[in-house]
Amino acid sequence: MFFSQLSRGGAPAPPGPLAGKKLWLPPMSDAPARALAAVFRSLGVDAECTPRSDARTRELGARHTNGDECYPTKVTMGDYLKVLERPGTDPRKTAFLMATGQGPCRFGQYLPYLRSVLETLGYRDVTLLSPSFENGYSDLGENSTHFVRSGWRAIVSSDILRKLLLKARPYEAIPGAADAVHEECVRDLCRVLECNHGGYGAQMERLRECLLRAHGLFRMLPRRNGYVRPLIGIVGEIFCRLNTFSNEDLVRRLEEAGAEVWMNDISEWIWYTNSEASRMFRLQGSRYSKTALAS
Ligand code: SF4
């Protein structure tokens, strides 16, 4: 396994399909995507989030979708095509992470659709990595257990940092202070996640320390006391809810207008997709797929 490879002192070999490639992750939500990229780096993968979405994202996305797709398709497509048009990008050394899952929506169509657009544009050599519960995360070979465990910890930890930010920012006495602390905590989290700690127990202890540091930093932020804001809950579609480019920074706008905001997070969606996959397996007379059990 991954940790035993590292404990022998060597850097882990990147999982087969990613050897010698740069893996790009779509930043549905900035901090969780960066934390997940750090987990991939701990596996020896050269991983990074796609550059910030912009007008070119929308232009490229619109050019290769027809409007029937949901908006997240357009944004993700645009961000990935933007990477490919960067000077010096070699499709043979490029991989995109495209999660997939079962559920009552078009999310499961993203992967085949992206594949078909890339083929049409002549980017057949780009690798699409799609670890999922259904295939037991088998794309990652022997590193699948490390990916699942550390990836889950990365998501939960970054969700906690978002909650701390949402509680602190509306009441900050110094404009920008909560964002600065959040950024410092995300960097701290990424440093913890991309290191080898010699085992999952030690990794958990470092993560616990990291989150306690974050809690302490947020608590030290100067607050405007005696100031109560109406609390607004944000629910709805996960990508547009979390992606600040897609929702035009809705949370910050509400805060600027005098509200405190609370929103459900990414962990909830992962619970949902996993329970939905389990439900499908049960309908087929089993509890897990063979590949999921093997990982
Ligand atoms: S829930 Fe999200 S991914 Fe699914 S169809 Fe709607 S916008 Fe697309």
Residues whose N, C-alpha, C, O or C-beta is under 5 A from the ligand:
A	BS01	SF4	C70 C105 R106 F107 E237
